[in-house]
Every structure is written in structure tokens, then in C-alpha cells.
Amino acid sequence: MMVKRIAFLRAFRMSAMLVLLLGFLASISSVFPQEVGMSELSRDFRDGRATSMHVIYVSPKEVTARWSTGLLGEKELSHRFDGLGDEQDFVDLVRSSLDSTGKRISFDSSDPLSHLGGLSMFIPVLYWRLIEPMWLKWAVLATFLAVITDICVRRSLRAVSAGHWLGVGVLLGVGVLAYLWSEPSSLLRRDGVYVGRISGGGVIGRTLGWSGGFALLALAALALR
């Protein structure tokens, strides 16, 4: 029974890490969308890879269009008018260029990055609000809250204080990944191997290590889009 419980908890930790990694990558994709032109816009909507578009006013002569073709598929197009123009002028342009396909597109003027301001600029864990796929957004939030709750109620932590994990988890987000990997023992630990304690510096070191690894993963994902 104990073996099954350990296997279940290990599977849960790995699944939670996968959900959070996908969420972090999705939020980064929203902050740094792929810049494309009108030809790719037309192709995405004609082929049915996207059905809705955000058209954002930038200036009397420029608008920005944003849409998504799925997970890590955020794209952006900047359009400058020959004269004065606004969001509706761009919507009319897209509808006319796509014919019947343009009539099926859902347009709005909301900015997906409007949440990226204030505390969100300095507390990465708040980036979950930038995730475009709705199912992933709520999965990330539920997973994060479950892990924070586990930190608060778990009695057998390797860290000398739960406060260290709470600090790096709430402020940086990626600290939650370090926690899932390290507590109550490393996911790479073999049975019978001694499980050592983790100091406050150890918590920070593990978090920085995961931050560096995630940064490399994010760069690779953005480069391969």
C-alpha cells in the first residue's frame, strides 16, 4: 500500500510540474508573440487555426493585431495605415481580404497584455493571467494553489522552514517547481539513499537553478516556433 502511495505522489508531482511548465511557457509566449505579416494572418484564419483576433489601437496611424493558433502559438502583426485609421478600419480590411472567412472571425479591442502592469511586472507568479488557453490558465492556478497549500500543511519538509518555499514560490513562481522536485525527497532519489535537509540557501539555490533551466527552455521554445 505504501509503495502504491509513493508511486501515486511521484506521478502527481511530475504531472503538476508538467502543467506549471506549460503554463510558464504559455505566458512567455503571450509576452513575446511571434511577429508575422498579412500573408500568415490570412493563412492562419483561412486554414481554421485561429478564429478570433484582438485588434489594439496604438496611434491614429497604427494598430496591432494579436491572435493565437493554440498552445505557444501567439502571434502579432503591426499594421500602419497610409492615412488615419483605427481598429474598425483594420477589421474591415481583414474581412474584405478574407471574404467569407473574414465574416466568421470574432474581433475585439481588448489587449491580452493589459494585465502585465503594476505588481505583475515584478511578481512572475501573476503571469498565469496572461495564459491564452483558458483550460491551461485554470489548471495552472489550481495546481499552484494546491502546491502552496501542501507547503503550509506538510509536516515533513526537508527545508528548515516552510517560509523559504513560500517566499520563492509566491514571489517567483518557479520556486514551486523546485519544491515539487525536492520535497519530500528528490524525484531522482533511489530507495535507501539518505535524504538530507535543505537550508534557506539551498532553497534559493535550487530555485535559481530551475530559473536558469526554465530560461533556456523558454528561449528554445521561442526560437523553434
C-alpha positions as CSV (number, residue, x, y, z in Angstrom):
1,M,0.0,0.0,0.0
2,M,2.8,2.4,0.9
3,V,4.6,1.6,-2.4
4,K,1.4,2.5,-4.4
5,R,1.0,5.7,-2.4
6,I,4.6,6.8,-3.1
7,A,4.2,6.0,-6.8
8,F,1.0,8.0,-6.9
9,L,2.6,11.0,-5.2
10,R,5.6,10.8,-7.5
11,A,3.2,10.8,-10.5
12,F,1.3,13.7,-9.1
13,R,4.4,15.7,-8.6
14,M,5.6,15.1,-12.1
15,S,2.2,15.9,-13.6
16,A,2.0,19.1,-11.6
17,M,5.4,20.1,-12.8
18,L,4.4,19.5,-16.4
19,V,1.3,21.7,-16.0
20,L,3.3,24.5,-14.5
21,L,6.0,24.3,-17.1
22,L,3.4,24.5,-19.9
23,G,1.8,27.4,-18.1
24,F,5.1,29.3,-17.8
25,L,5.9,28.7,-21.4
26,A,2.4,29.9,-22.5
27,S,2.7,33.1,-20.5
28,I,6.1,33.8,-22.0
29,S,4.7,33.1,-25.5
30,S,2.0,35.7,-24.7
31,V,4.6,38.3,-23.6
32,F,6.8,37.6,-26.6
33,P,4.4,36.7,-29.5
34,Q,5.8,35.8,-32.9
35,E,5.8,38.8,-35.3
36,V,4.2,37.9,-38.6
37,G,2.8,39.6,-41.7
38,M,-0.6,39.7,-43.5
39,S,0.2,36.6,-45.5
40,E,0.5,34.4,-42.4
41,L,-2.6,36.1,-40.8
42,S,-4.6,35.1,-43.9
43,R,-3.2,31.6,-43.8
44,D,-4.0,31.0,-40.1
45,F,-7.6,32.1,-40.4
46,R,-8.3,30.5,-43.8
47,D,-6.9,27.2,-42.6
48,G,-9.0,27.4,-39.4
49,R,-6.0,27.5,-37.0
50,A,-7.4,30.7,-35.4
51,T,-11.0,32.1,-35.1
52,S,-10.6,35.2,-33.0
53,M,-8.4,38.3,-33.0
54,H,-7.6,41.2,-30.7
55,V,-7.2,44.5,-32.6
56,I,-5.5,47.1,-30.3
57,Y,-5.3,50.8,-31.0
58,V,-1.7,52.1,-30.9
59,S,-1.9,55.5,-32.6
60,P,-4.0,57.3,-35.2
61,K,-1.9,55.6,-37.9
62,E,-1.2,52.2,-36.3
63,V,-2.9,49.2,-34.8
64,T,-1.7,45.9,-33.5
65,A,-3.4,42.6,-34.1
66,R,-2.9,39.6,-31.9
67,W,-4.3,36.0,-32.2
68,S,-3.4,32.5,-31.2
69,T,-3.2,29.3,-33.1
70,G,-3.0,27.2,-30.0
71,L,-0.6,26.4,-27.2
72,L,2.6,28.5,-27.7
73,G,1.1,29.9,-30.9
74,E,0.6,33.5,-30.0
75,K,1.2,35.8,-33.0
76,E,1.3,39.6,-33.5
77,L,1.0,41.9,-36.5
78,S,1.6,45.6,-36.6
79,H,-0.3,47.5,-39.3
80,R,0.4,51.1,-40.3
81,F,-2.3,52.9,-42.3
82,D,-1.4,55.2,-45.2
83,G,-3.6,57.8,-43.6
84,L,-5.5,57.9,-40.4
85,G,-7.2,54.7,-39.2
86,D,-8.5,52.8,-36.2
87,E,-9.4,49.3,-35.1
88,Q,-12.6,49.2,-37.2
89,D,-10.7,50.2,-40.3
90,F,-8.4,47.2,-39.8
91,V,-11.3,44.9,-39.1
92,D,-12.9,46.0,-42.4
93,L,-9.6,45.4,-44.2
94,V,-9.3,41.9,-42.8
95,R,-12.9,41.0,-43.5
96,S,-12.6,42.2,-47.1
97,S,-9.3,40.4,-47.8
98,L,-10.6,37.1,-46.4
99,D,-14.0,37.2,-48.0
100,S,-16.3,34.6,-46.4
101,T,-13.7,33.5,-43.9
102,G,-13.5,37.1,-42.5
103,K,-17.2,37.0,-41.6
104,R,-16.6,34.1,-39.2
105,I,-13.7,35.8,-37.3
106,S,-14.5,37.2,-33.8
107,F,-12.9,40.6,-33.2
108,D,-12.4,42.6,-30.0
109,S,-10.3,45.5,-28.9
110,S,-9.0,44.1,-25.6
111,D,-5.3,43.9,-25.0
112,P,-4.1,40.5,-23.7
113,L,-1.1,42.2,-22.1
114,S,-3.2,44.7,-20.2
115,H,-2.7,42.6,-17.1
116,L,1.1,43.0,-17.5
117,G,1.5,46.0,-15.3
118,G,1.9,47.1,-11.7
119,L,2.9,44.1,-9.5
120,S,2.7,41.7,-12.4
121,M,5.9,43.2,-13.7
122,F,7.8,42.2,-10.6
123,I,6.0,39.0,-9.4
124,P,6.2,36.4,-12.2
125,V,3.7,34.1,-10.5
126,L,1.0,36.6,-11.6
127,Y,1.8,35.8,-15.2
128,W,-0.7,33.0,-15.1
129,R,-3.3,35.6,-16.1
130,L,-1.6,36.0,-19.5
131,I,-2.1,32.4,-20.5
132,E,-4.3,32.3,-23.5
133,P,-5.8,28.7,-23.5
134,M,-8.5,29.0,-20.8
135,W,-8.2,25.4,-19.7
136,L,-4.5,25.7,-19.1
137,K,-4.9,29.0,-17.2
138,W,-7.2,27.5,-14.6
139,A,-5.2,24.3,-14.5
140,V,-2.1,26.3,-13.6
141,L,-3.9,28.3,-10.9
142,A,-5.4,25.2,-9.3
143,T,-2.0,23.4,-9.4
144,F,-0.2,26.4,-7.9
145,L,-2.8,26.7,-5.1
146,A,-2.6,23.0,-4.3
147,V,1.2,23.2,-4.0
148,I,1.1,26.3,-1.8
149,T,-1.5,24.5,0.4
150,D,0.8,21.5,0.6
151,I,3.7,23.6,1.7
152,C,1.7,25.1,4.5
153,V,0.3,21.8,5.9
154,R,3.2,19.4,5.2
155,R,5.0,18.4,8.5
156,S,7.9,16.5,7.0
157,L,9.8,19.1,4.9
158,R,13.4,18.8,4.1
159,A,13.7,22.6,4.2
160,V,14.5,24.1,7.6
161,S,11.4,26.3,7.2
162,A,8.3,26.3,5.1
163,G,8.6,30.0,4.8
164,H,11.6,29.7,2.5
165,W,9.5,27.6,0.0
166,L,6.5,30.0,0.4
167,G,8.7,33.0,-0.3
168,V,10.3,31.7,-3.6
169,G,7.0,30.1,-4.6
170,V,4.8,33.2,-4.2
171,L,7.3,35.7,-5.5
172,L,8.9,33.9,-8.3
173,G,6.5,31.1,-9.2
174,V,9.4,28.9,-10.5
175,G,10.1,28.1,-6.8
176,V,7.1,25.9,-6.9
177,L,8.9,23.7,-9.5
178,A,11.9,23.5,-7.2
179,Y,9.6,22.5,-4.3
180,L,7.9,19.7,-6.3
181,W,11.3,18.4,-7.4
182,S,12.8,18.5,-3.9
183,E,10.1,17.7,-1.4
184,P,9.7,15.3,0.4
185,S,12.7,13.9,-1.5
186,S,14.3,14.4,-4.9
187,L,12.5,12.8,-7.8
188,L,15.8,11.3,-8.8
189,R,16.4,9.7,-5.3
190,R,16.8,6.0,-5.2
191,D,15.3,3.9,-2.4
192,G,17.6,3.7,0.6
193,V,19.5,6.8,-0.2
194,Y,19.8,9.3,2.6
195,V,17.5,12.4,2.3
196,G,19.4,15.4,3.6
197,R,18.0,18.7,4.9
198,I,17.8,21.8,2.8
199,S,18.9,25.2,4.2
200,G,17.5,28.5,3.2
201,G,20.4,29.0,0.9
202,G,19.7,25.6,-0.6
203,V,16.1,26.6,-1.3
204,I,17.3,29.7,-3.1
205,G,20.0,27.8,-5.0
206,R,17.5,25.2,-6.2
207,T,15.1,28.0,-7.3
208,L,17.9,29.8,-9.2
209,G,18.8,26.5,-10.9
210,W,15.3,26.0,-12.0
211,S,15.0,29.6,-13.1
212,G,18.1,29.2,-15.3
213,G,16.8,25.9,-16.8
214,F,13.4,27.4,-17.5
215,A,15.0,30.5,-19.2
216,L,16.9,28.2,-21.5
217,L,13.8,26.1,-22.2
218,A,11.8,29.3,-22.9
219,L,14.5,30.6,-25.3
220,A,14.5,27.2,-27.2
221,A,10.7,27.2,-27.4
222,L,10.5,30.7,-28.7
223,A,13.3,30.0,-31.3
224,L,11.6,26.9,-32.6
225,R,8.1,28.4,-33.2
